Amino acid sequence: MEKSQSFSAAFSLYLDFFRLAAALTVVAAHAVMPMFSGAHYAFPFGEDAVTAFFVLSGLVIAYVANTKETNAQAFMSARLAKLWSVLIPALLIGPLLVGIGNLVWPVGSGALNWSMTSGEIPRSILAAFFSNELWFVSMTPNLNVPLWSIGFEFWYYTLFAIFIFAPRKVRWLGIGAVLLIMGPQMWLLMPCWIMGAAIYLLRDRFQFSRTVAVAIFVLAPIAILVGHGLHAARFLQDLYLPVLGAGFVFDEIFFARDFIWQNVMGALVAAHLAGAMVLFRKAVIVEWVKKPIQVVSGVTYSVYLLHFPAMLMIGSMLHAWEMETMKVAVMFAGSLAISAGFGYFLEPLKFPLRDLLRRFLRAFLKKRAEIVATAI
């Protein structure tokens, strides 16, 4: 049987919907935080959504490396363009939004503790080069905490590129070097990304029936909800907390502090997407749904990177509000509108930036080849 390389149109649309749902979940999780809402709402799905992004990323990156970005030069230029096109502007726009909030309420608030602004310039520089969460040095910008996961993404891309494109004689040496750079936080969450890539690599082995696909598609998210209901993350954390120590877990590997649960959840998300791949293999797309999902999902990266500083700005503006539920609604809708608005202009920048990076890499590799030839 000849292997299919592309996704079905219906599955591609579902991935867009899945990406949108994950982004909205992250925004909602931050909107209900006490620092913004002034209340204590139970919504423990924000980090789950980031884990889902890792699984989705592995799936999509494995796909593009096999179909569109089929050499190292094309792959890395496209990946860097995608990351930098929004990340660099976000590192500038974020403090600007917070500054606007400070003009409205200069004394500060529970939503914006001004000690958060200390060291933002070096933190932003490290984040721009994906070095803010290496090993035990956590230097993610305080004004934009969600940026922590972008460094993880970059190093997972790098590992994958080495594995796929590097010559066999240096492949494992390169992988070992990158693993040494990354550190434990990234190691612990890397299986989630790998599981996503495995879905694509094993796509033609998913030949189970539609009934089984529906069952997997539905039961995997239910299992995640049941896990939260049973406080599975806390139970699993208690298994290794006495061994690793609270200081190590909550200070040194903070973003991977629930790594067992995060990987279990990653496996359930991967199962859900595998079920969706079979379920939507021959599904018919409802055309009036297609365009809105594609358009809105196209700005999810900007929403992810800019909603938090937008919330800090809105939080300063709404500092006197007592209506908690209404405050959450305004936080959610306002930050979503602001970040999506920026995304409309920022997301298309990846195309000219990709072309620029390709020309740079082409010239660099040509010059390097000339130097090597001269040396020989």
Secondary structure as UniProt FT lines:
FT   HELIX           9..31
FT   HELIX           34..37
FT   TURN            44..45
FT   HELIX           46..67
FT   HELIX           72..104
FT   TURN            106..107
FT   HELIX           114..117
FT   TURN            118..119
FT   HELIX           120..128
FT   TURN            129..130
FT   TURN            132..133
FT   TURN            135..136
FT   HELIX           142..147
FT   HELIX           148..165
FT   HELIX           168..182
FT   HELIX           184..201
FT   HELIX           203..205
FT   HELIX           210..229
FT   TURN            230..231
FT   HELIX           232..244
FT   HELIX           246..247
FT   HELIX           248..252
FT   HELIX           254..256
FT   TURN            257..258
FT   HELIX           259..279
FT   HELIX           287..297
FT   TURN            298..299
FT   HELIX           300..317
FT   TURN            318..320
FT   HELIX           324..346
FT   HELIX           347..349
FT   HELIX           350..375
//
